[in-house]
Structures are given as C-alpha cells and as structure tokens.
Amino acid sequence: MTDLSALSQVDPDRPNAARMYDYYLGGSHNFAADRAAAELAIAAAPWIRKATHDNRAFLSRAVRYCIGEGVDQFLDLGSGIPTVGNVHEVAQAMEPDARVAYVDNEPVTVASAQALLGGLANCTITAADVRDPDAVFNAPGVRDLLDLSRPVALLTIAVLHFVSDEEDPLALVADYRSRLVPGSIHVLSHGTSEFDPDIAAGTEGIYRNTANPVHMRSVAAITALLDGTELVEPGIVDASMWRADEGQIPPERRGLVVGVGRVN
Ligand SMILES: C[S@@+](CC[C@H](N)C(=O)[O-])C[C@H]1O[C@@H](n2cnc3c(N)ncnc32)[C@H](O)[C@@H]1O
C-alpha cells in the first residue's frame, strides 16, 4: 500500500536532487523550485541532460550484465523516482524471479515507487539513508527479500557523489561489500570534475543550494571506490561508453563516469 504520510515532510520550495534528476529525464514528479534549480544546472553543464539519459542506458546494460553473470538479486541504493527502464523491469524481463530492493530517502521517490511496485512480487522500496548500512540491511524490505548467502548486485548509480569526503564514501562502499558473498557485483556511476573542473565547480555551487550538495570527484577518486573489486572490462569510462554499441562516439564533455567490479 502507498504510505503518503512522509510526503508531509516535503518542502516544495527546497530543490531536491531526486526531483531535479526526474526533470532532466523529462519526468513530472518535480516542483517549480526543482525545475528552476535544474535549469541553472543545465545552463552550467549543458551536457547534463544527455548524461542522465546515458546514465539510465548504462544502468540497463549493467543490470543485463549482472543477470548474464547469474546475479539475480539487486540492492539499488539511491534508486530515484521510477522512470523508463526501472531495474526490476530490465532484470525481470531476463529473469522473472529476479529480486530488487530499492532504497531512497526522498519522500516523493519512495511514494512513487510504492505506487508503482504495490503488489509486485520480489520488489520492495525502503525509505532509508544509504549512509547507514545497518539501517539498510536491517530494513524488512531488504532483510526479508535478499538472500545474502547468494551473490547480490550492489547498485550505486549516481548516488555516491551525494556523500561527502567527511562521510567517507570509501569506508561506506567497503562496509556494503563486506556483507556480500564472493561473486557479487558492484555497479557504480559518479559525477566527475576530471574533464572540466570549472563546470564541475559551477554544478557543485548550484547543488549547494539544494537538499543534496554534490561532490564531483577525480577519476582516480572514483576508481578508488571500486578498489578491492576485480574491475570488469572496459574499466572506468564515460557512461555512454560502457559496453555500448559499436560505433558509439566518445563524448566531448564528460561529466559522469562508470565502472563495474566483481566482489571476490
Ligand atoms: C541522481 S538520482 C539517481 C537515481 C538512480 N540511481 C539513477 O541513477 O537513475 C540520486 C538519488 O539518490 C538519492 N539519495 C541521495 N542521497 C541519499 C541518501 N543519503 N540516502 C538515500 N538516498 C539518497 C536521491 O534521493 C535520488 O533519488
């Protein structure tokens, strides 16, 4: 059942990253303040809309990769407002019994996912802060759905750039992966300052005035988030280039890099 009580916590005048992202993707789960902030971000980083679409396409390819590797359970951290090609849709098209535990802390996102998932087998949405792995793993929607004696695909897609250095994203991902058995897979995408520091700084400035300050990182710092995993080909690349169709043209301005690592 959809629990709408958390929606009373929503401040429609304070831009939020989940709803700005929904706007970049052409969705309608956003308020005027979200759209205004998103337009500022688009002006600062003209590639941002393309990057969000590239990110969603990468997500689909990565989920299909995981299913192809025999990993049919997904823990999707910072899962976002439901849109085209949600993880369970992509996964269950290949493996009908695939299980997907979505986690997000934004009330519009959680309510939208509850409405979409209501009654669907093998899918849950948990309202939790991804910076608190104990809360995530102890939540019924995660604990009762995922079988941690079998491999899990840990999805951290466009979410870890909302975790500051002080909050130690390296320790956070190490904690999540330590709870997963070998054969699990960590899928990552992350905003980078590497290719255009000025644009990255402009984007950070805009997100500083939202509920979710963003922390763009160097490619080395993003690669370190997959340290301890076995990086699968083609390594850390632009979202549009990860196992993309032959002939894909490398982007001129890159803002989002991705990688996939096997947990051994
Ligand atoms: C840019 S969206 C990405 C959505 C989806 N993962 C994708 O890539 O299409 C980032 C999501 O992370 C969520 N998020 C940010 N910080 C979070 C936190 N500390 N705990 C839970 N969710 C968080 C936001 O609410 C938002 O839905």
The ligand as an SDF file (V2000), in Angstrom:
LIG
                    3D

 27 29  0  0  0  0  0  0  0  0999 V2000
   20.6770   11.3960   -9.3210 C   0  0  0  0  0  0  0  0  0  0  0  0
   19.4720   10.3650   -8.5770 S   0  0  0  0  0  0  0  0  0  0  0  0
   19.9090    8.7890   -9.2670 C   0  0  0  0  0  0  0  0  0  0  0  0
   18.7370    7.8350   -9.3730 C   0  0  0  0  0  0  0  0  0  0  0  0
   19.0760    6.4610   -9.9610 C   0  0  0  0  0  0  0  0  0  0  0  0
   20.0540    5.7730   -9.1300 N   0  0  0  0  0  0  0  0  0  0  0  0
   19.6290    6.6010  -11.3540 C   0  0  0  0  0  0  0  0  0  0  0  0
   20.8580    6.6310  -11.4920 O   0  0  0  0  0  0  0  0  0  0  0  0
   18.8810    6.7120  -12.3010 O   0  0  0  0  0  0  0  0  0  0  0  0
   20.1360   10.2270   -6.9220 C   0  0  0  0  0  0  0  0  0  0  0  0
   19.1890    9.5650   -5.9520 C   0  0  0  0  0  0  0  0  0  0  0  0
   19.8820    9.3130   -4.7320 O   0  0  0  0  0  0  0  0  0  0  0  0
   19.0300    9.6300   -3.6600 C   0  0  0  0  0  0  0  0  0  0  0  0
   19.8600    9.9300   -2.4880 N   0  0  0  0  0  0  0  0  0  0  0  0
   20.7780   10.9240   -2.3610 C   0  0  0  0  0  0  0  0  0  0  0  0
   21.3450   10.8590   -1.1420 N   0  0  0  0  0  0  0  0  0  0  0  0
   20.7730    9.8120   -0.4980 C   0  0  0  0  0  0  0  0  0  0  0  0
   20.9270    9.2450    0.8090 C   0  0  0  0  0  0  0  0  0  0  0  0
   21.8170    9.7460    1.6780 N   0  0  0  0  0  0  0  0  0  0  0  0
   20.1760    8.1630    1.1350 N   0  0  0  0  0  0  0  0  0  0  0  0
   19.2780    7.6620    0.2630 C   0  0  0  0  0  0  0  0  0  0  0  0
   19.0830    8.1520   -0.9880 N   0  0  0  0  0  0  0  0  0  0  0  0
   19.8250    9.2120   -1.3570 C   0  0  0  0  0  0  0  0  0  0  0  0
   18.2240   10.8170   -4.1410 C   0  0  0  0  0  0  0  0  0  0  0  0
   17.0250   10.9600   -3.3890 O   0  0  0  0  0  0  0  0  0  0  0  0
   17.9840   10.4180   -5.5920 C   0  0  0  0  0  0  0  0  0  0  0  0
   16.8010    9.6810   -5.7410 O   0  0  0  0  0  0  0  0  0  0  0  0
  1  2  1  0
  2  3  1  0
  2 10  1  0
  3  4  1  0
  4  5  1  0
  5  6  1  0
  5  7  1  0
  7  8  2  0
  7  9  1  0
 10 11  1  0
 11 12  1  0
 11 26  1  0
 12 13  1  0
 13 14  1  0
 13 24  1  0
 14 15  1  0
 14 23  1  0
 15 16  2  0
 16 17  1  0
 17 18  1  0
 17 23  2  0
 18 19  1  0
 18 20  2  0
 20 21  1  0
 21 22  2  0
 22 23  1  0
 24 25  1  0
 24 26  1  0
 26 27  1  0
M  CHG  2   2   1   9  -1
M  END
$$$$
